[in-house]
């Protein structure tokens, strides 16, 4: 009881936060302020002492460049925690950063936290996320499924009886869900998303040009010239190591080549969407045909992906506003509606 009262008091001096704990990026939404942190999910630490040296953008810049004494890791893999200590350190850093203030009234980092998690994770993986948030200083940690958070962030009426179809293409997983009456009627989580697209580009360039690329370079190429539709080619010059001579080499890549590299990944996502539609009850299908399929997540920003999905499913498809922040905004909005949070949360850590 005493601990509960202390936590309640400390809550008056804390910011409640919604967190999109993504494989590629971590976004933090503060109640009343919007998205305040948008950083890569990366941690650099000393190999032996495990002392954390850098987090976020500064850690990502060290990937593939750090000396042997420093390891640069991504603490999440395929949407779940791969390194608990690094994840807890990353969450602690961002929660403290949110509570840094220039005013005379100090902010104590004991927030209520809502975190979006992939719908296909196990109970153990869910508990690991909640425990990491509590270890980072949260007084309450609520978990909600990413497709639900993305739908709320995209402004969809999730509590209405009509059917909604959301596809959230993230870094580690693609989440596909049919939502009605504040719940997920059908959900599918596939581990084909941004990371696999980066790997596909690396493999394509290695096979075609005998050039070894790093993951950050592949991601940059995907963002700059990646597309799903034929059109005027864009070009990017990439640099890596020649596999035959071992010497540095540069190659000029066209957007048509990136489209060819990404095609199998896009097809897998479309197949999963089609399979989910096949299992959807007929009444909900009619609602979805009227409202269309909503795309969210970083993968939704690939030019032409909405057109490709629409052509394959014969249904209207639209991309949410600022798709990258949908999950974080959804988590933030849920904090303002305790009834909705109680209805949709997966589990709660205290």
Secondary structure, DSSP 8 states (H G I E B T S, - for coil): -HHHHHHHHHHTTS--EEEEE-SSEEEEEETTTEEEEEEES-EEEETTT--EEEETHHHHHTTTTS-TTEEEE-SEETTEES-HHHHHHHHHHHHHHHT--SSSS---S--EEEEEE-TT--HHHHHHHHHHHHHTT-SEEEEEEHHHHHHHHTT--TTSSS-EEEEEE-SS-EEEEEEETTEEEEEEEES-SHHHHHHHHHHHHHHHH-EE--HHHHHHHHHHH-BSS--S--EEEEEEEETTT-SEEEEEEEHHHHHHHHHHHHHHHHHHHHHHHHHS-HHHHHHHHHH-EEEESGGGGSBTHHHHHHHHHTS-EEE-TTGGGHHHHHHHHHHT-HHHHHHH-SEEE-
